[in-house]
């Protein structure tokens, strides 16, 4: 338990940051799910459009260091490969 005023403040700040990061990570996962759903539907044009919109969300999370940039890069690569595989 935080005993000093400084430690109490840091605990409050850490909790606020944790909640903000959790919300943004959730938005990232939702964006990826939208692309996967579009890929599953089989519509290549719609999937490509959804991927392009989701890439902005993914890049913002990487820039803010909420998730690692390599994780975002890997995810974008896998999704684009899946879209290219659609006939």
C-alpha positions, 0 to 999 in steps of 0.5 A: 500500500502506498504510504507517501503522497507521491506514491499515492499519486503514482498509484492513481496515475498508473491506474488511469494509464492502465485503463486508457491502454486497455481501452486502446488495446480493445479498439485494436483487437476490434479493428483486427476482428473487423478485417478477419470478418471481412476476409471470412465473407470472401469480398476482397474489395471490402476486406482491403478497404477494412484493412486500410481503415484498421491500419491507421488504428494499428499504427497509432497503437504502435506509435504510442507504444501501447503494443510493440511495433513488430506485433503490429507489423506482423498482424498487418502482414498476415492480414494483407497476405490473407486478403491477397489469397482471396480469389 
